[in-house]
């Protein structure tokens, strides 16, 4: 299962890929972790998918990450007497608290938090941005708007509020139940939708504890404005370009993607670029040229992972989509210009011994052109710090924790192998050399740099750096 690329692939499961056989095919094709979208998944199905993934993990012998994506609040208008109405540019249209069916002048908006938060001048985007309204007056639970484009509005269309910070949390009763169901399983990541502020993430972190990593989905303008604080509160970031591209001027999206990717890299937090990456492969066995460039751009930016949504969940070519994404990533990483681009942004080590050791590991491996970096880690923090430097060398992580190995499935460049604990430094060094050799990361005569924390079994104590030579049959030659 060794990958010849550094960036990871997160594949969404759905009707086209929800069997154990297909999950195994996707994993072999290049999927490092799988996303389960709770917007379309029952608790019974969640359990079935979890079991199938873990069965594939046992069969392949390599850790697989599982990400459970919570739905978040769904803001929608109610229904119309005739199911749909036509609106003309410039006309007045109201959203109100009256539950009567709507008409060409008004519609029920069953969200009092919106009625109390929108202000005159705020935009309201309906039906994924196809309908643009601008609030002109707000009073008595009625939002009076001006229609900004000719359109047709129909029952239960979604509402986006790019200018409005809502006084609601990211969690609904459905999300509470879904989170409880997910935490009963040995899942690795919780993706939190509708994040507006760092406190939204903090609230979920207090529930999740150390049972999983919390990934904040950045899909609202308020989250972009608070990105530094959200990154600190989160264990990782997802650039959810679909909703973000609705709520922000779409031409701003590439710059925002780069901003979030760089900020996450600087903080040493995994960043996932998501949505419509190979959209045409839902129906076609080949992507468009623009989509290929889009995936490659995320690779050149140094994102930790790229995500497939409907392409792998409901498309006609899920295995081909994963294979194509892997091939694009591999080609980009082997581009002679790749190093110049990705290393144009360098991070600075924090003033801690662990960060100093990680920076030294990177410098030693780079200076001596070593074949691999081996990190022995309990929590995964050492591997994440080394990954933040984006070294040219392969990163092998040895960990006694299966959870840690799975948590690193979305971390750039890391190849994780669960191992037993060691009694002494020599045993650990020998095992590091042998494991790197057995997994084809090194060959006879190569040198590796090894880092660990001594005494063993205490997370956060990285304080050792050692260079070792690979002898015959992978034995340590030193």
C-alpha positions in Angstrom: 0.0 0.0 0.0 3.0 2.4 -0.3 1.9 5.5 -2.2 4.3 7.3 -4.5 2.9 10.6 -3.6 2.8 12.9 -0.6 -0.6 14.5 -0.8 -3.5 12.3 0.5 -6.9 11.4 -1.1 -10.2 11.5 0.8 -13.0 9.7 -1.0 -16.7 10.1 -0.2 -18.7 7.0 0.1 -22.2 6.7 -1.4 -24.5 4.5 -3.5 -21.7 4.0 -6.1 -19.1 2.9 -3.5 -20.8 1.6 -0.3 -19.8 -2.0 -0.5 -16.8 -3.6 1.0 -15.6 -4.7 -2.4 -15.8 -1.2 -3.9 -14.2 0.3 -0.8 -11.2 -2.1 -1.2 -10.9 -1.1 -4.9 -10.9 2.6 -4.0 -8.3 2.1 -1.3 -6.0 0.2 -3.7 -6.6 2.8 -6.4 -5.3 5.5 -4.0 -7.9 6.5 -1.4 -6.1 7.1 2.0 -9.3 7.9 4.0 -13.0 7.8 3.5 -15.7 10.4 4.1 -19.2 9.4 5.3 -21.7 12.3 4.7 -24.3 12.3 7.4 -26.6 14.4 5.2 -27.4 11.2 3.3 -26.5 8.4 5.8 -28.6 6.7 8.5 -27.0 5.4 11.7 -27.5 1.8 10.5 -25.6 2.6 7.2 -22.9 4.4 9.2 -22.3 1.2 11.2 -22.2 -0.8 8.0 -19.7 1.5 6.3 -17.5 1.6 9.3 -17.4 -2.2 9.5 -16.6 -2.5 5.8 -13.8 0.0 6.0 -12.2 -1.7 9.0 -12.5 -5.1 7.2 -10.6 -3.6 4.3 -8.0 -2.1 6.6 -7.5 -5.6 8.2 -7.2 -7.2 4.7 -4.6 -4.6 3.4 -2.7 -4.3 6.6 -2.5 -0.5 6.3 -4.3 2.2 8.4 -7.3 3.8 6.8 -8.9 7.0 8.2 -12.6 7.5 8.6 -14.1 11.0 8.5 -17.8 11.5 9.5 -19.1 14.8 8.0 -21.9 16.3 10.1 -24.7 18.0 8.1 -25.0 21.3 10.1 -28.0 23.6 10.0 -30.0 23.6 6.7 -31.6 27.0 6.1 -34.5 26.9 3.7 -37.6 28.8 2.7 -40.9 27.0 3.0 -43.5 26.1 0.3 -45.5 28.0 -2.3 -49.2 27.6 -3.1 -48.3 26.8 -6.7 -45.0 25.0 -5.9 -43.0 27.7 -7.7 -43.2 31.4 -8.7 -41.4 33.6 -11.2 -39.7 36.7 -9.8 -38.6 39.7 -11.9 -35.5 41.8 -11.4 -36.3 44.9 -9.4 -39.5 43.7 -7.8 -40.2 43.6 -4.1 -40.3 40.2 -2.3 -40.7 39.4 1.3 -39.5 36.6 3.7 -41.6 36.5 6.9 -42.8 34.4 9.8 -46.2 33.7 8.4 -46.6 29.9 7.8 -49.1 30.3 5.0 -48.0 29.1 1.6 -46.0 31.6 -0.4 -46.9 33.5 -3.6 -45.1 35.9 -6.0 -44.9 38.6 -3.2 -43.8 36.6 -0.1 -42.7 33.2 1.4 -42.5 31.8 4.9 -39.0 31.6 6.3 -39.1 29.2 9.3 -35.9 30.5 10.8 -36.5 33.3 13.4 -32.8 33.6 13.9 -32.5 34.9 10.3 -35.5 37.3 10.6 -33.9 38.8 13.7 -30.3 39.0 12.3 -30.5 40.3 8.7 -30.0 44.0 8.3 -30.8 46.4 5.4 -28.2 46.0 2.7 -27.5 42.3 3.5 -27.6 39.9 0.6 -29.7 36.7 0.7 -28.7 34.0 -1.8 -31.2 31.2 -2.6 -30.9 28.0 -4.5 -27.1 27.9 -4.5 -26.8 31.5 -5.5 -29.1 31.4 -8.5 -31.5 33.8 -6.8 -30.1 37.0 -5.4 -32.1 39.2 -3.0 -31.0 42.4 -1.2 -32.7 43.4 2.1 -34.1 46.9 1.9 -36.1 46.9 5.2 -36.3 44.6 8.2 -39.1 45.0 10.8 -41.8 43.0 12.6 -40.3 39.6 11.5 -40.5 40.6 7.9 -37.5 41.0 5.6 -38.4 43.1 2.6 -36.0 42.6 -0.3 -35.3 43.8 -3.8 -35.0 41.0 -6.4 -31.6 41.4 -8.1 -32.1 39.0 -11.1 -34.9 37.4 -13.1 -35.5 33.9 -11.6 -37.8 31.2 -10.6 -38.1 30.2 -6.9 -39.6 26.9 -5.8 -40.4 25.0 -2.6 -37.7 24.6 0.1 -34.8 26.2 -1.6 -31.7 26.8 0.5 -30.8 30.2 1.9 -27.3 31.5 2.2 -26.4 34.7 4.1 -22.9 35.9 3.2 -23.3 39.2 5.1 -25.0 38.0 8.2 -23.5 36.4 11.3 -26.2 34.2 12.8 -26.6 33.7 16.6 -26.8 29.9 16.2 -24.3 27.1 16.8 -23.0 24.8 14.1 -24.8 21.8 15.8 -28.5 20.9 15.3 -30.3 18.1 17.2 -29.7 15.8 14.2 -26.0 16.6 14.4 -26.0 15.9 18.1 -27.5 12.4 17.4 -25.1 11.8 14.5 -22.1 12.8 16.6 -23.1 10.5 19.4 -23.5 7.6 16.9 -20.1 8.3 15.3 -18.3 8.5 18.7 -19.6 5.0 19.6 -17.4 3.8 16.7 -13.7 4.0 16.4 -13.8 6.8 13.8 -10.9 9.2 13.3 -12.3 12.6 12.2 -15.4 14.6 12.7 -16.0 17.3 10.0 -18.0 20.2 11.4 -20.2 22.2 9.0 -21.5 25.8 9.3 -18.5 27.0 11.3 -18.7 30.8 11.9 -16.4 31.3 14.8 -13.8 29.4 16.9 -16.3 28.8 19.7 -18.3 26.6 17.3 -15.3 24.3 17.1 -14.6 24.6 20.8 -18.1 23.4 21.7 -17.6 20.2 19.6 -14.1 19.6 20.9 -15.5 19.6 24.4 -17.8 16.7 23.4 -15.4 14.8 21.3 -12.4 15.0 23.6 -9.6 12.6 22.5 -12.0 10.2 20.7 -11.5 11.9 17.3 -9.9 14.9 15.5 -12.2 17.8 14.7 -12.0 19.2 11.2 -13.5 22.7 10.6 -15.2 23.1 7.3 -14.6 26.7 6.0 -17.7 27.5 4.0 -18.9 30.9 5.3 -17.4 34.4 5.0 -17.4 34.8 8.8 -15.2 31.7 9.0 -12.7 33.2 6.6 -12.5 36.3 8.7 -11.9 34.3 11.8 -9.6 31.7 10.1 -6.6 32.2 12.4 -8.7 31.5 15.6 -10.5 28.6 14.0 -7.3 27.0 12.9 -6.0 27.2 16.5 -9.2 25.5 17.8 -9.3 22.8 15.1 -7.3 19.7 14.5 -7.6 20.3 10.7 -9.3 22.5 8.1 -11.4 21.7 5.1 -11.8 24.3 2.3 -15.4 23.6 1.4 -15.4 25.4 -1.9 -19.0 24.6 -2.9 -20.8 26.6 -0.2 -17.9 29.1 0.1 -18.2 29.8 -3.6 -21.9 30.6 -3.2 -21.5 33.0 -0.3 -18.4 34.8 -1.6 -17.8 36.3 -5.0 -16.6 33.2 -6.9 -13.6 35.0 -8.3 -12.2 35.4 -4.8 -12.2 31.7 -4.2 -8.7 30.8 -5.5 -7.1 33.5 -3.4 -9.0 32.4 -0.3 -8.0 28.8 -0.9 -4.4 29.7 -1.0 -4.7 31.9 2.1 -6.3 29.1 4.1 -3.9 26.5 2.8 -0.9 28.6 3.8 -2.3 29.5 7.2 -3.0 25.8 8.0 0.5 24.7 6.8 2.1 27.4 9.0 0.1 26.1 12.0 1.0 22.5 11.2 -2.7 21.5 10.8 -3.8 19.3 8.0 -5.8 21.1 5.2 -8.1 19.4 2.8 -9.2 21.0 -0.5 -12.7 19.9 -1.4 -15.6 20.1 -3.8 -16.0 19.8 -7.6 -12.3 18.8 -8.1 -13.1 16.2 -10.8 -16.9 17.0 -11.1 -17.2 15.9 -14.8 -16.1 12.4 -13.8 -19.5 11.8 -12.2 -20.6 11.0 -15.8 -17.4 10.9 -17.8 -14.4 8.5 -17.5 -12.1 11.5 -18.2 -11.9 14.9 -16.4 -11.7 18.3 -18.1 -8.3 20.0 -18.5 -9.4 22.7 -16.1 -10.2 20.0 -13.4 -6.8 18.5 -13.9 -5.2 21.9 -13.3 -7.4 22.5 -10.3 -6.2 19.3 -8.6 -2.6 20.0 -9.5 -2.9 23.5 -8.1 -3.8 22.1 -4.7 -0.8 19.8 -4.9 1.5 22.7 -5.8 0.1 24.7 -2.9 1.1 21.9 -0.5 -2.4 20.9 0.7 -2.4 17.8 2.9 -5.3 16.2 1.1 -7.7 16.6 -1.8 -11.3 15.3 -1.6 -13.7 13.6 -4.0 -17.4 14.1 -3.3 -20.1 12.9 -5.8 -17.3 11.6 -8.1 -16.7 8.7 -5.8 -20.1 8.6 -3.9 -22.6 8.6 -6.8 -20.7 8.8 -10.0 -20.4 6.2 -12.8 -16.6 6.0 -12.5 -15.5 6.1 -8.8 -12.4 3.9 -9.1 -11.3 5.9 -12.2 -11.8 9.2 -10.4 -9.6 8.1 -7.5 -7.0 6.7 -9.9 -7.0 9.9 -11.9 -6.6 12.1 -8.8 -3.7 10.0 -7.7 -2.1 10.1 -11.1 -2.4 13.9 -11.3 -0.9 14.3 -7.8 2.0 12.0 -8.7 2.7 13.9 -11.9 2.6 17.3 -10.2 4.9 16.1 -7.3 7.4 14.9 -9.9 7.4 18.1 -11.8 10.9 19.8 -11.8 9.2 23.0 -10.8 7.3 21.5 -7.8 10.0 22.0 -5.3 10.5 25.6 -6.2 6.8 26.3 -5.8 6.1 24.4 -2.6 9.2 25.6 -0.8 8.5 29.2 -1.6 6.4 29.1 1.6 8.5 28.0 4.5 7.4 27.7 8.1 9.2 28.9 11.2 9.7 26.5 14.1 8.1 27.4 17.4 10.3 27.9 20.5 9.9 24.4 21.8 12.3 21.5 22.0 10.0 19.3 19.8 9.8 21.9 17.1 13.6 22.5 17.3 14.2 18.7 16.9 11.7 18.6 13.9 13.4 21.5 12.2 16.8 19.9 12.8 15.5 16.6 11.3 14.4 18.4 8.2 17.7 20.2 7.9 19.8 17.0 8.4 17.7 15.0 5.9 17.9 17.8 3.4 21.6 18.5 3.8 22.7 14.8 3.7 20.0 13.8 1.1 18.9 11.0 3.3 16.4 8.4 2.0 13.8 8.8 4.7 12.8 10.4 7.9 11.5 8.0 10.6 9.4 9.3 13.5 8.6 7.2 16.5 5.5 8.9 18.0 2.7 8.2 20.4 0.4 11.1 19.6 1.4 11.8 16.0 2.6 15.3 16.9 6.2 14.7 15.9 5.1 13.4 12.4 2.8 16.4 12.0 5.7 18.8 12.9 8.0 17.1 10.4 5.3 17.1 7.7 4.8 20.8 8.2 8.3 21.3 6.7 7.3 19.5 3.5 10.6 17.5 3.3 11.7 15.9 0.0 12.4 12.7 2.0 9.7 10.1 2.7 8.3 10.3 6.3 7.8 6.9 8.0 5.8 7.1 11.2 6.1 4.2 13.7 3.5 4.3 16.4 2.1 1.9 19.0 -1.3 3.5 18.5 -3.6 2.4 15.7 -5.7 5.6 16.3 -2.6 7.7 15.7 -1.7 5.9 12.5 -5.2 6.5 11.2 -5.2 10.1 12.3 -2.1 10.6 10.1 -3.9 9.3 7.0 -4.7 12.9 6.0 -1.3 14.3 6.9 1.0 15.2 4.0 3.8 12.8 3.2 3.3 10.5 6.2 3.4 6.7 5.8 2.3 5.2 9.1 3.0 1.7 10.4 1.6 0.5 13.8 4.3 -1.2 15.9 4.8 -2.6 19.4 6.3 -0.5 22.1 10.1 -0.7 22.6 12.1 -1.2 25.7 15.2 0.6 24.6 16.7 2.9 22.0 18.6 0.2 20.1 15.5 -1.9 19.6 13.7 1.1 18.3 16.5 2.1 15.9 16.8 -1.5 14.5 13.1 -1.8 14.0 13.0 1.6 12.3 15.6 0.5 9.8 13.9 -2.9 9.2 10.4 -1.4 8.7 11.6 1.2 6.3 13.4 -1.5 4.3 10.4 -3.9 4.4 8.1 -1.2 3.1 10.4 -0.4 0.2 11.1 3.1 1.5 14.8 2.5 1.6 17.4 0.1 0.2 20.7 -1.3 1.3 23.3 1.4 1.8 20.8 4.2 2.3 20.8 6.4 5.4 17.8 7.5 7.5 17.3 10.0 10.2 15.3 8.9 13.2 13.6 11.0 15.8 11.8 9.9 19.0 11.0 11.0 22.6 12.9 9.4 25.5 11.6 8.1 27.8 9.2 6.2 25.6 5.4 6.3 26.2 5.3 10.0 27.1 3.6 12.1 24.3 5.2 15.4 23.6 8.8 14.5 24.7 10.5 14.4 21.3 14.2 15.0 22.1 16.3 12.5 20.2 17.8 12.6 16.7 19.8 9.7 15.2 21.3 8.9 11.8 21.4 5.2 10.9 22.6 3.3 7.9 20.6 0.5 6.2 22.5 -2.7 6.1 21.8 -6.1 4.5 18.2 -7.3 4.7 17.3 -4.0 6.3 19.3 -4.4 9.5 20.8 -1.3 11.0 24.4 -1.1 10.0 25.5 1.2 12.8 
